[in-house]
């Protein structure tokens, strides 16, 4: 199958080299990146500043024992939870507890409910709640200040000793 597909792609490229070149150029550039929206970087900056999340994620924890990792995670979890609650009020989409039986009505919103498993026919469906989901009620990501590049999540810190 892959060989047949490769031959077909070669033949199409051979017949129309300009279209093939355009395809290659379009594929090598980032996919529709909106450089004006850098909110994901501001969020990383905020979580790094408030809880050192990036430091923890990028740290090689292989040499630490489970108790050491657990102690670090507890503090990071508390700090990240507080920081997220300050920025975005998150609430569960479903009130029922995970593992309980739930009804999915006809006309449900697929952006809010992901139906998985053996789906036959049309709703209503009955199933087991695997995950309650999350919804953002308040959004207040800090505005970008002009003093720091957004690419810099956390500046290097150097202590000078006299």
N, C-alpha and C positions, 0 to 999 in steps of 0.2 A: 504494500500500500504506500509506504513512504517513498519507495523508489519511483513508483508511478507518479506520485505527486511532484517529486523533484524533477522528473522529466517534463511534466506538463508546465511547471514553473519556468524551466529552462527554455522551452519552446516559445512560451508567451514572451519572455524577455528577449529572445532572439528575434522574434517578429516585430517587437516594438521597444527598441532599446531606450528611447526617450522616456516612455512611460515607466520602464523598469528603473531607470536612474532616478526619476521623480519619486518612485515608491521607496527606494533605498534612502534618499535624502529625507523624506518625510518620516521614515521609520527611525532614523538615527537621532532626530531632534526630540526633545522632551515632549510628551503628549500634552498639548493644549495647556501649558503651565501659565496660570494667571499670576504674573509677578507682582501685581498690585495687592493681591490677598496673601499676606504672609502671617495670617493668624496662627497657623500651626507652629511656626517658629516662635511667635510670642508666647504661645502656650508652653512650649518646651522651656523657654527662658524662665517663665513664671514658676514652673514645677521644679526646675533646677535651683532657682533662687530660694524657694520656700521649703524644699524637701531634699534637695540634692539627688533627685531621681536619676538624672542622666549619669551622674558619677556612679551610682549604684549599678545601673544597667550596663555600663561600659566596663565596670570592674571585673577582673577575672576572679571569680569566687571559688574556683576549684580547690584552692589551698586552705580554705576556711572550713571548719567543721559545721555541722548543722546548727548547733547552738549559737555560734557566732553569726551565721547567716540569719537565723531566726530573730536574734536580738536586733540586727540592723534592719531587717524587713519590718519589724513591729514599729519602729520609729518612723521609717519612710512611709509606711502605710498610714499612720496617724497624720503625718504632715501632708501627704498627698491628698488624703481624704478631706482635711480642713481646707487646703488650697482649692480643691475642686469645688467644694461647697461654697467658698467665697466667690468663685468665678461663675459657676453654673449650678443652679439648683436642679439636681437630678432626682427624679422620682420614678418608681416602678410603673410600667404600663399596665400590668395586671396586679390586682390586689390579692389574688389567691396565692397560696404557698406553692413553691416548686414541688412537683410530685403529685399534686392534686388533679382531679378530673375537671376539665373546663369545656364549655360549649363555645364553638366558633360560629357565630350567626351568619346567615346569608347577608351579603353586602359588607362583610368585614373589611377593614382597611389593611391591605397587604404590606403597607409600609410599617404598620404597628404590630402585625401578627404574621410570623413566618410559619406556615403549615408544612410539616415534614412527615415522612413516613409513608404508609400505604394509603394514598389519597385516591378515593374512588368517588366519582360523581360530583355533585355540587354541594355547597354548604346548605345546611348547618353540618358541622363536624363535631365529634366528641373526641377528645384526646387528653393526654397527660401534659401538664405544663412543665416543660423542660427548663425554661428560663423566663423570668418575669419581664425582661426587656427594660429599657430605660428611656425616659423622655426628659428633655431639657425644658425647665419651666422659666428659668432666669438665665440670661447670658450677659456677662459683663467682663469680657476679656479686656485687660488693660490696653489703652491706646499706645501706639508706638511712640517712644520719645526719640528725638533726633540725635541724641548723644551717642548712640551705639548702633552699629551695623546689625541688621536682623540676622545675618549669617553667623554672628557670634552669639552662641547660646549662653556661654559663660566665659568671661575673660580669664586668661591665665592670671594667677595671683603670685606675686613675688614679694617675699618678706626681706627687707633690707636690714641688716644688722650692722651697727657701727663698730 
